[in-house]
Amino acid sequence: LACLNHMVTDALSLVPDSLSYLSRIHTERVFKFCAIPQIMAMATLNELYNNPKVFTGVVKIRKGLSAKIIMDCSSQDSVH
């Protein structure tokens, strides 16, 4: 579990770079195209952290959270 947490933490250390990249996108459609997968990945990393189910099954974010991300991911302010 410690190794998993280390890998997740390492991946999360790249979040500032991802948000910096997103801040440079000014076209809403392109922003959504780029932001939705990034935010979904961050939410998935949150679910993975300290979760022993990773080793025995599939860990996903809930459909409701996925839908909320898709609906709310329209501007830079919405992803911060």
Buried (B, 14 or more C-beta within 10 A) or exposed (E): EEEBEEEBEEBBEEEEEBBEEBEEBEEEEEBBEBBBEBBBBBBBBEBBBEBEEBEEEEEEBEEEBBEBBBEEBBEBEBBE
